[in-house]
Amino acid sequence: MTTNHGVRHLGIIMDGNRRWAKRRGLPTLEGHRRGYATFKKAGDWCLKRGIEILTVYAFSTENWNRSKKEVGYLMRLLEQALTRDLGEIHRKNIRILVIGRMKELPLRLQKRISEAMELTKKNTRGTLQLAINYGGRAEIVDAMKRVYRSAKSASHITEASISEAMYTAGQPDPDLIIRTSGEQRTSGFLAWQGVYSELLFTDRMWPEFTERDLDAALSEFKRRQRRFGA
């Protein structure tokens, strides 16, 4: 198990649920169900390795374009994560945060999100951050609106003031972003925060991602020399 990896904040783009199911002749929804099972395990893997923040791309602003049936199922999975599994998450002393455009989500899910964040707000062992109805460009637009409302002049608009207006204000930027399924793009995930993140792309579909795959990614991160644009 890799423990001295140097990753405080890990981002994961959980991609490949539908293709995993299709290759096996299974319904799309089964792919999401298996992907959710992997997501639950990944949280424990990160805790064991001392990763402080795990941010997962759970539902993008573009995902609304999928079928009504699929979107409805994904909303129910998210509710499940924030209700049925909430007690276990709380007992593990994990804080839940949700980033994205919450007001566009179903009211019942909004309520579950608020309840989960309130219940776990004082937990200190780690942070599980769900990006729901999230888009990197949307976040930057929202941040700029906040900055514009408070800035007294153009000189008050700085990288620091924009960072403070992002959904993730006060958090360290992600050190490593992993994307599964073989796709080699970030799809707007943490677009501002991830500018200097190390990127790792794996051919593994998300439902088949394993603890060993995580360790391999952390070992690869440790071998890299981060230059932060220098």
C-alpha positions, 0 to 999 in steps of 0.5 A: 500500500502506498502511503508516502505518495504526497497526494492531499487532494485526489480528483477522479473522473469516474468514466466508463460505466456505460461502455463497461455494461455494453461490452458485457451485454448488460443494461446501462443502469447496471453499469452505473450500479457497479460504478457506484459500488466502486465509488464506495470502495474508493472512498475507503481506499483513500482513507487508508492512504491518508488522502485528505480530499477525494473529489469525484465527478458524479454528474456534469452539467452536460449529463442532463442530455442523457435519456430521462431514464438514465438521468433519473437513475443517476439522481436516485443513486446520488440520493442513496449516497446521501441517505442510505449510506450517510450513516456509515460515512458519518461514523467513519468521520468523513465530511461530505461536500457537494460542488456544482449548481445545486439549485438546478437539481431536484428539490428532494436531492437538494434537501438530501445534500443540505442534510448530509453536509450539515450532519458531517460538517464537523468531521475531520478524518477526510473529505468526500466531495461530490461534483454534481451538476458541475461544469468547469466553465460554469464554476468559473462563470459563477465565481466571476459573478461573485467577484464582480459583485464584491470588487470595487475596481478592476484591481480587486479582480485577481487570481486570489480573489477568483480562487476564493470565489470558486466552489472549492474555496479554502481547499488545496488544489488537486495534486492528481486527477485520474480519469478512467476508461481510456479517454484522455481529456478532463471534460472541464473537471476542476478546470481552474483548480487543476491547472497544475494537477498531474493527470493520469489516464487509465484504460480501466473502466470505472466499474473495474477500477481496483485498489491496486490501480489506485496504488499504481496511480499514486506510485506514478505520481510520486515518480513525477517531478512537478514543475507548476509551469516553471 
